[in-house]
Amino acid sequence: MTGVENRRPLASRQSAWAARASRWLAGTSITPNQISIFGMVAALASGLCFWVAGELGARWLFLLGGALFCQIRLLCNLFDGMVAVEAGRASPDGGFWNEFPDRVSDLLILMGMALGVGLPALGWAAVSFAFLTAYVRELGVNCGARADFCGPMAKPHRMALVTVVALLSLFEPLWQGDGGVLIAALWVIAVGAAVTVLRRSWRLVARLRD
């Protein structure tokens, strides 16, 4: 199976704005791998924002930064593939840069959230199950099955939840909240990713037995 056949289906990839942006990027000297690396930098910025939001003043500003850089990370995930595939600029080591930065980015963002609310153990649980969702997907490809991107807590679902709860957390002072929204989100991500691992594993075994 080729990498193209196993790409994550994204509606945004078919949008006019994404096509225009990818064409512009393809016309520059920026490589798909560099876009992937910048995605890790954005994830680092997002994680740091979530971390310091729980330690410093101007909490609202850092929460907004966490949400913004999380979305920039997703845009990098979108454009690295579009420039590589649609613009025909894929490189021999593209497969590594397509996957490795995603795992680093998950680690940085989720642990940043966990450290910000003072619950690193919960962060490690969320990160571990997030990693396992990707592992089972790649295991399926290695076994000859198609990549399974089902949820309920695949990468786009996790990052959408992180963005929403970051914005919702801006209003916590209205009910004297103290990080409860982010804590709940980490629990949802950990449990949801665990369910996703089980679901993908079940579907993979069923395909292999057919």
C-alpha positions in Angstrom: 0.0 0.0 0.0 1.3 3.4 -0.8 1.5 6.4 1.5 -1.2 8.2 -0.6 -3.7 5.4 -0.1 -3.1 5.6 3.6 -3.5 9.4 4.0 -5.9 10.6 6.6 -9.1 11.8 4.9 -9.5 15.5 5.5 -12.2 17.7 4.1 -10.0 20.8 4.5 -7.6 19.2 1.9 -10.2 19.8 -0.7 -10.9 23.4 0.2 -9.9 26.3 -2.1 -8.0 28.1 0.6 -5.9 25.1 1.4 -5.1 24.5 -2.3 -4.1 28.2 -2.8 -1.8 28.0 0.3 -0.2 24.7 -0.7 0.5 26.1 -4.2 2.1 29.2 -2.7 4.2 27.0 -0.4 5.2 24.7 -3.3 6.5 27.8 -5.1 8.9 28.6 -2.3 12.1 26.9 -1.1 10.2 25.5 1.9 10.2 21.7 2.0 7.5 19.5 3.3 9.9 18.2 6.0 10.6 21.8 7.1 6.8 22.3 7.5 6.6 19.2 9.6 9.5 20.5 11.8 7.7 23.9 12.2 4.7 22.0 13.3 6.7 20.6 16.2 7.9 24.2 17.0 4.2 25.3 17.1 3.3 22.3 19.4 6.2 23.3 21.7 4.8 26.9 21.8 1.3 25.6 22.5 2.5 23.3 25.3 4.5 26.0 26.9 1.5 28.4 26.8 -0.6 25.8 28.6 2.1 25.2 31.1 2.7 28.8 32.0 -1.0 29.6 32.0 -1.2 27.7 35.2 1.9 29.4 36.7 1.9 33.0 35.6 -0.4 36.0 35.3 -2.3 36.9 32.1 -3.7 33.4 32.0 -6.2 34.3 29.3 -3.4 35.4 27.0 -1.5 32.1 27.4 -4.7 30.0 26.9 -5.3 31.9 23.6 -1.7 31.2 22.6 -2.1 27.5 23.4 -5.2 27.3 21.2 -3.6 29.3 18.4 -0.4 27.3 18.2 -2.4 24.1 18.5 -4.2 25.1 15.3 -1.0 26.1 13.6 0.4 22.6 14.4 -2.7 21.2 12.6 -2.1 23.5 9.6 1.4 22.3 9.3 0.1 18.7 9.4 -2.2 19.6 6.5 0.3 21.5 4.3 3.3 19.2 4.7 1.3 16.4 3.1 -0.2 18.6 0.4 3.1 20.0 -0.6 4.7 16.6 -0.6 1.9 14.8 -2.6 -0.1 17.3 -4.6 3.0 19.4 -5.5 5.1 16.3 -6.0 7.9 17.3 -3.6 8.0 14.2 -1.5 11.4 13.1 -0.2 12.8 9.6 0.6 12.7 10.4 4.3 9.2 12.0 4.1 7.6 9.0 5.9 9.7 9.7 9.0 8.9 13.4 9.0 5.2 12.6 8.5 4.9 10.5 11.6 7.7 11.4 14.1 6.7 15.1 14.5 3.1 14.1 15.3 4.2 12.0 18.2 6.5 14.8 19.5 3.7 17.3 19.1 1.2 15.2 21.0 3.7 14.8 23.8 4.4 18.6 24.0 0.8 19.8 23.9 -0.7 17.2 26.2 2.1 17.3 28.8 2.0 21.1 28.7 -1.7 21.0 29.6 -1.0 18.4 32.3 1.8 20.4 33.9 -0.3 23.5 33.8 -2.9 21.9 36.0 -0.4 20.1 38.1 -1.3 16.5 37.0 1.7 15.1 35.1 0.5 11.5 35.6 -2.7 12.3 33.8 -0.7 13.8 31.1 1.4 10.7 30.7 -1.7 8.6 30.5 -3.2 10.8 27.7 0.1 10.8 25.8 0.5 7.0 26.1 -2.9 6.2 24.7 -2.5 8.9 22.0 0.7 7.1 21.0 -1.0 3.8 21.0 -3.7 5.0 18.6 -0.9 5.8 16.0 0.8 2.5 16.8 -2.2 0.4 16.0 -2.8 2.4 12.8 0.7 1.8 11.6 0.6 -1.8 12.8 -2.4 -2.3 10.6 -0.5 -0.9 7.6 2.4 -3.2 8.3 0.0 -6.2 8.4 -1.3 -5.3 5.0 -4.5 -3.6 6.0 -5.5 0.0 5.2 -4.7 2.7 7.7 -7.6 3.0 10.2 -8.2 6.6 11.3 -11.4 5.9 13.3 -12.1 7.7 16.5 -13.5 8.6 18.9 -10.2 10.3 19.8 -8.0 10.4 16.8 -5.5 13.2 16.3 -7.9 15.8 14.8 -10.5 15.0 17.6 -7.8 15.5 20.3 -6.6 18.8 18.9 -10.1 20.1 18.3 -10.9 19.3 21.9 -7.8 20.9 23.1 -8.6 24.1 21.2 -12.2 24.2 22.4 -11.4 23.7 26.1 -8.6 26.2 25.9 -11.1 28.8 24.8 -13.8 27.6 27.3 -11.2 27.9 30.1 -11.1 31.6 29.4 -14.5 31.8 31.2 -13.5 29.8 34.2 -13.2 32.9 36.4 -17.0 33.4 36.0 -17.6 30.3 38.1 -14.4 30.4 40.2 -12.9 27.5 38.3 -9.3 26.5 38.6 -8.2 24.4 35.7 -11.1 22.0 35.9 -12.0 22.3 32.2 -8.5 21.3 31.2 -8.4 18.5 33.7 -11.7 17.1 32.3 -10.3 17.4 28.8 -7.3 15.4 29.7 -9.5 12.7 31.1 -11.6 12.7 28.0 -8.5 12.4 25.8 -7.0 9.6 27.9 -10.2 7.5 28.1 -11.2 8.4 24.5 -7.8 7.4 23.1 -7.9 4.2 25.0 -11.3 3.4 23.5 -9.9 4.3 20.1 -7.0 1.9 20.6 -9.4 -0.9 21.4 -11.7 -0.1 18.5 -8.9 0.1 16.0 -7.4 -3.2 17.3 -10.8 -5.0 17.1 -11.3 -3.7 13.5 -7.8 -4.7 12.5 -8.1 -8.2 13.8 -11.5 -8.6 12.1 -9.9 -7.4 8.8 -7.0 -9.8 9.1 -9.4 -12.7 9.7 -11.5 -12.0 6.7 
